[in-house]
Amino acid sequence: MRGMSLKGAARRTAALARAHKVVTGSIVVFAAALIAVSLATGSAAAPQTYPAAAFSLTALGQSGGGEPGTKVSLSQYQGKPVIINFWASWCSPCQQETPLLASWYKQQHGKVVLLGLDENDSATSALAFAKAKGISYPIGFDPTTIAASAYGVNALPQTFFLNAQHRVVDHIAGAVTTAELAAGVAMMDSAS
């Protein structure tokens, strides 16, 4: 600012400050408009749901809530919300998750349908795991991961919450918590 008078420097500074306020104000108004549009479209829109893939798998046996040789299929629960949990006996996170699911299921006293789908496992290992972890809900045996592939499951465990129309309303990748179970059941019930 050499060669400029003090008065000139003050006028230049004031002009820059006004220009800065106009630009800053414009950015703030633009950002507020973007936020308003995203909130309006996000809050008004229904949660994204999609049809659940049908499956029919061999039941693992009595400790898994089904007689040997019977089937565990989604169609058995027509018109009912369903939770589907994909797991395997060799899966480390499943070791912690399964006792929580087994206990939670017993506390529900049949109010919630929970299906366990054992993936890429041996029947002997899966049955021993189910017995050790206290599973009393039906287990479908999927050694070739047909059901898992249909649901896009590429890591275990994963849990899907389906409404009564068997549309997926929530999906948890990784070990599910009791809070996530409660939230998923609420979504299943509200989306029915």
C-alpha positions in Angstrom: 0.0 0.0 0.0 3.0 2.2 -0.5 2.2 5.5 -2.2 -1.4 5.3 -1.1 -2.7 7.8 1.5 -4.0 6.6 4.8 -7.5 7.7 3.7 -7.1 5.8 0.4 -6.0 2.6 2.2 -9.0 2.9 4.5 -11.4 3.2 1.5 -9.7 0.2 -0.2 -10.0 -1.9 3.0 -13.6 -0.9 3.4 -14.3 -1.9 -0.2 -12.6 -5.2 0.2 -14.6 -5.9 3.4 -17.9 -5.1 1.6 -17.0 -7.4 -1.3 -16.0 -10.1 1.2 -19.3 -9.8 3.0 -21.2 -10.1 -0.3 -19.3 -13.2 -1.3 -19.6 -14.7 2.2 -23.3 -13.9 2.4 -23.9 -15.5 -1.0 -22.0 -18.6 0.0 -24.0 -18.8 3.3 -27.4 -18.4 1.4 -26.3 -21.0 -1.2 -25.3 -23.5 1.6 -28.5 -22.9 3.5 -30.5 -23.5 0.3 -28.7 -26.8 -0.3 -29.3 -27.9 3.3 -33.0 -27.1 3.1 -33.4 -29.0 -0.2 -31.6 -32.0 1.1 -33.6 -32.0 4.4 -36.8 -31.6 2.5 -36.1 -34.5 0.2 -34.5 -36.7 2.8 -37.2 -36.3 5.5 -40.2 -36.5 3.1 -38.9 -39.6 1.3 -39.7 -43.0 2.6 -36.8 -45.3 3.6 -35.4 -47.2 0.6 -36.6 -50.8 0.6 -36.0 -53.6 -1.8 -37.4 -57.1 -2.2 -35.8 -59.8 -0.2 -34.5 -62.8 -2.2 -36.5 -66.0 -1.7 -34.7 -69.1 -0.4 -35.4 -72.6 0.7 -32.7 -74.4 2.6 -32.3 -77.6 4.5 -32.9 -77.1 8.2 -29.9 -78.0 10.4 -31.8 -80.0 13.0 -33.4 -79.8 16.5 -30.9 -77.5 18.1 -31.5 -75.1 15.3 -35.3 -75.1 15.6 -36.1 -77.6 12.8 -36.3 -81.3 12.2 -33.5 -82.8 10.1 -34.5 -82.9 6.4 -37.2 -80.2 6.7 -36.8 -76.9 4.9 -36.3 -73.3 6.2 -37.7 -70.9 3.6 -38.7 -67.3 3.5 -42.1 -68.3 2.1 -43.0 -70.1 5.3 -43.3 -66.7 6.9 -45.6 -65.1 4.4 -47.1 -61.9 5.7 -44.8 -61.7 8.8 -41.8 -59.5 9.4 -38.6 -61.6 9.5 -35.0 -61.1 10.6 -32.4 -63.0 8.7 -28.9 -63.5 10.2 -26.1 -64.9 8.1 -23.3 -66.6 10.1 -20.8 -69.4 10.2 -19.2 -71.4 13.0 -15.7 -70.3 11.8 -16.6 -66.6 11.9 -14.9 -64.8 14.8 -17.5 -61.9 15.1 -20.2 -64.6 15.0 -18.8 -66.1 18.1 -19.7 -62.9 20.1 -22.9 -62.1 18.2 -24.7 -65.5 18.3 -25.1 -65.7 22.1 -26.6 -62.2 22.1 -29.0 -63.2 19.3 -30.0 -66.4 21.0 -30.7 -64.7 24.3 -32.6 -61.8 22.6 -34.7 -64.3 20.6 -35.6 -66.2 23.8 -36.7 -62.9 25.4 -39.0 -62.2 22.5 -41.1 -65.3 23.3 -42.0 -65.9 19.7 -43.0 -62.3 18.9 -40.3 -62.0 16.3 -39.3 -64.4 13.5 -35.5 -64.8 13.4 -33.9 -67.1 10.9 -30.2 -68.0 11.0 -28.5 -69.0 7.8 -25.3 -70.9 8.2 -22.9 -70.2 5.3 -20.0 -72.0 3.8 -19.7 -74.4 6.8 -20.0 -78.1 7.6 -23.2 -79.4 9.1 -21.3 -81.0 12.0 -19.5 -77.7 12.9 -22.7 -75.7 12.5 -24.7 -78.0 14.7 -22.0 -78.0 17.5 -21.8 -74.2 17.3 -25.6 -73.8 17.4 -25.9 -76.0 20.5 -22.9 -74.3 22.3 -24.4 -70.9 21.6 -27.9 -71.7 22.7 -29.7 -71.2 19.3 -33.3 -72.1 19.4 -34.5 -70.3 16.3 -34.6 -72.1 12.9 -31.3 -72.5 11.0 -31.0 -73.0 7.3 -27.9 -74.7 6.1 -26.3 -73.0 3.0 -22.9 -74.7 2.5 -22.6 -73.3 -1.1 -23.7 -69.8 -0.1 -26.6 -69.6 -2.6 -28.7 -67.5 -0.2 -25.7 -65.4 0.9 -25.0 -64.6 -2.8 -28.6 -63.7 -3.4 -28.4 -61.1 -0.6 -25.0 -59.8 -1.6 -23.4 -61.1 1.5 -19.6 -61.2 1.1 -18.6 -61.1 4.8 -20.1 -62.5 8.0 -22.0 -61.8 10.1 -24.8 -59.8 8.4 -28.4 -59.2 9.5 -31.3 -58.2 7.3 -34.6 -56.8 8.6 -37.7 -57.6 6.4 -41.1 -56.1 6.7 -44.3 -58.2 6.3 -44.1 -57.8 2.6 -40.6 -59.3 2.7 -38.9 -56.1 1.6 -35.5 -55.3 3.3 -35.9 -52.2 5.5 -32.6 -52.4 7.3 -29.3 -54.2 7.0 -26.4 -54.5 9.5 -23.0 -55.6 8.3 -21.0 -56.9 11.2 -22.1 -58.1 14.6 -25.5 -56.7 15.5 -26.1 -55.0 18.8 -29.3 -55.1 21.0 -29.8 -51.4 20.1 -29.6 -52.2 16.4 -32.0 -55.1 16.9 -34.5 -52.8 18.5 -34.1 -50.2 15.8 -34.4 -52.8 13.0 -37.6 -54.3 14.6 -39.1 -50.8 14.8 -38.4 -50.3 11.1 -39.9 -53.7 10.3 -43.1 -52.8 12.1 -43.4 -49.3 10.8 -42.7 -50.3 7.2 -45.4 -53.0 7.2 
